[in-house]
Amino acid sequence: MNRRSFLKSSAVPALAGIPVVAQAQSAREKFRISLAEWSIHKAIQSRLATNLDFPRIAREQFGIEGLEFVNQLWAAPTQSYVSELKGNMQRSGVKGVLIMCDGEGLMGHSDRAARLKAADNHRLWVDIAAELGCHSIRTNMHAEKQPATPAEIDAFLGCCAESFTRLCEYARTSGLNVIIENHGGISSNPDVLVRLMKAVNLPNFGLLPDFGNFPKEIDRFEAVGRMMPYARGVSFKCYDFGPEGKETTFDMDRMMKIVLDSGYRNWIGIEYEGDRLTEFEGIQAAKRYLDRLLA
């Protein structure tokens, strides 16, 4: 199947039974549904779609108005490319929510020059996010070596506090947040994340709780609960849905209760990472689940 036929053939079943306008309006009552671009990374990496198609795919095929971009899926972060993407967003009637930024350096690197360079590398994405109307960029809290002992963790937090403060101060001039996702390693430890939030203590610094990305020894429900007071977004990580429309790999009802009981009422981004359902089927199933919560 080529890219053009892929985009056309997937549109009709995705929209079946979904009153797009009604769904978009009801999303404002409790939370709003966005789509993490990683949910279609296989399609993009297979060249069946591109980042420039993402706005139309989200709106026309899923009735979703919020976009969570992934910088690694872009062709090029040039001004002409951003302008074309912005035009596609306007024609599709969608909104930028955030940009997930990877590959720009280690914000917790023990070498000061390296970590400050990483902070400055993210400035390009702050500028692009501002132009696309996003509220945040998502960053990573990684080091060149995984800290393990209390002393190593303390030193790591000191390094991160310096680099993230620097980046937050730059982002503040554009009215953007800098947020950290639990994204493996030490960044998936909620105690460490909360310590960094308190150390930096800036209003545009926060977290992006992801329902996955926790090691087995960490209770994902307790961890997300610890993160929610600092949440500037929520990643609705999902893997599979059964015939009754329920997530089969963990208790999604319990997880969403934690999110909503925290008072969070902003964007919730679908990030499907399963294998049994196709990317488009997984997104559809996740959207149906969230729509039922909004009914």
Secondary structure, 3 states (H helix, E strand, C coil): CCHHHHHHHCHHHHHCCCCHHHHHHHHHHHCEEEEEHHHHHHHHHCCCCCHHHHHHHHHHHHCCCEEEEEHHHCCCCCHHHHHHHHHHHHHHCCEEEEEECCCCCCCCCCCHHHHHHHHHHCHHHHHHHHHCCCCEEEECCCCCCCCCCHHHHHHHHHHHHHHHHHHHHHHHCCCCEEEEECCCHHHHCHHHHHHHHHHHCCCCEEEECECCCCCCCCCHHHHHHHHHHHECCEEEEECCECCCCCECCCCHHHHHHHHHHCCCCCEEEEEECCCCCCHHHHHHHHHHHHHHHHC
